[in-house]
Every structure is written in structure tokens, then in C-alpha cells.
């Protein structure tokens, strides 16, 4: 994280996503090879993602679908009233 900024950098978020993904993949019992084969994402792309956080959106969505986490992307660009409803759900 940039020591002069309160907000995380894109590279910080990439690293965090890659770490969370790796832990979830392992928790669900997938090897990298099996995950790549079942998702249709190349093994090289999967390894690069887990090591550097770099991946195409399409590949990330394919991997997320296999882990049953595709719905997590529905709130990425939510604004206004929709965001207020989501915040209320989490506060309840």
C-alpha cells in the first residue's frame, strides 16, 4: 500500500484477490491443474493470477463461476439507492 494514501492501490487489491482466490481454491479441494481444466482457463493464466494478481476479467469470471462465487460481482458497480439497500442488509 502507498504510505501516503489511505486508499489501497490497484496492485494491493490484485494481490489481495489472488490470495483470497488461492485460499478458496484450496479450501474447495481444487489443484491448479484441475481448476484450469474445469474452468477453461489456461494453467499459465491461473498460475500468473495466483502469483501476481494479473488476469483477464473473462478468466476471473470463469474461475469465480467454478467456485460458485460469480454473484460476488453483482455489487461491484452498485450506486445510489441500490447501495443503500445493500448497506442496510449488512447492518441488520
C-alpha positions in Angstrom: 0.0 0.0 0.0 1.1 3.5 -0.7 2.3 5.0 2.6 0.9 8.5 1.5 -2.5 7.3 0.6 -5.4 6.0 2.7 -6.9 4.1 -0.3 -5.3 0.9 -1.5 -3.6 0.8 -4.9 -4.9 -1.4 -7.7 -1.8 -3.6 -7.2 -2.8 -4.1 -3.5 -6.3 -5.2 -4.5 -4.9 -7.5 -7.1 -2.6 -9.2 -4.6 -5.5 -9.5 -2.1 -7.8 -11.0 -4.6 -5.2 -13.5 -5.7 -4.5 -14.5 -2.1 -8.2 -14.9 -1.3 -8.8 -16.9 -4.5 -5.9 -19.3 -3.8 -7.2 -19.9 -0.3 -10.7 -20.6 -1.6 -9.5 -22.8 -4.4 -7.5 -24.9 -1.9 -10.4 -25.0 0.6 -12.6 -26.4 -2.1 -10.0 -29.1 -2.8 -9.0 -28.0 -6.3 -5.4 -28.3 -7.6 -4.3 -25.6 -10.0 -4.4 -28.2 -12.8 -7.9 -29.3 -12.1 -9.1 -25.8 -11.7 -7.7 -24.8 -15.0 -9.1 -27.8 -16.8 -12.6 -27.5 -15.4 -12.8 -23.7 -15.8 -11.4 -23.4 -19.3 -8.7 -21.0 -18.1 -5.2 -21.9 -19.1 -2.9 -23.2 -16.4 -0.4 -20.4 -17.1 -3.1 -17.8 -16.6 -4.2 -19.4 -13.4 -0.6 -19.5 -12.1 0.1 -15.9 -13.2 -3.1 -14.8 -11.3 -2.2 -16.5 -8.1 1.4 -15.2 -8.3 0.9 -11.7 -9.5 -2.9 -10.9 -9.4 -2.9 -10.3 -13.1 -5.8 -12.0 -15.0 -8.4 -11.0 -17.6 -11.9 -10.3 -16.5 -13.2 -13.2 -18.6 -10.9 -15.6 -16.9 -11.6 -14.3 -13.4 -15.3 -14.7 -14.1 -14.8 -18.3 -15.3 -12.8 -19.2 -12.2 -15.3 -17.5 -9.9 -18.2 -19.4 -11.6 -16.4 -22.7 -10.8 -16.0 -21.7 -7.2 -19.7 -20.6 -7.0 -18.7 -17.0 -6.4 -20.0 -15.3 -9.6 -22.7 -13.5 -7.6 -20.0 -11.6 -5.8 -19.5 -9.4 -8.9 -23.1 -8.2 -9.0 -22.4 -5.4 -6.4 -19.1 -4.1 -7.9 -20.6 -1.0 -9.6 -23.7 -0.6 -7.5 -24.6 3.0 -6.7 -27.2 5.2 -5.0 -30.4 3.6 -3.8 -29.2 0.1 -4.6 -26.1 0.7 -2.5 -28.2 2.0 0.4 -30.3 -1.2 0.3 -27.1 -3.4 0.4 -25.7 -1.4 3.3 -29.0 -1.9 5.2 -28.8 -5.6 4.7 -25.3 -5.8 6.2 -26.2 -3.6 9.2 -29.2 -5.8 10.0 
